[in-house]
């Protein structure tokens, strides 16, 4: 511990940034768990360009998708949507949307389960970057 503290102080005194071994935290740990890669059976890419990505989620009654990382997105319910989102810490949030309803969803990490007795379908419109002119 003293050696690490000494190294940090020494580097700081000479204006250098200490170089830590890159394998302390592997890139896989920090990588986003993209829903399309986590569960290609339920998520489908509908459209993508430099500004937006549109993905579609289809779940049969009582089906679920595993833990994944969503970004901020506009959600459009195509077929009645009654989902239970469960965060890694166990917090649960139920979302119910009628067919045709839209809602802004903030990005977070969660699993999702269809609570409906019928299949559900939802489209997520993810913004990639601010619109900078035409």
Secondary structure, 3 states (H helix, E strand, C coil): CHHHHHHHHHHHHCCCCCCCCCCCCCHHHHCCCCHHHHCCCCEEEEEECCCEEEEEEEECCCCEEEEEECCCEEEEEEECEEEEEECCCCCEEEEEECCCCEEEECCCEEEEEECCCCCEEEEEEEECCCCCCC
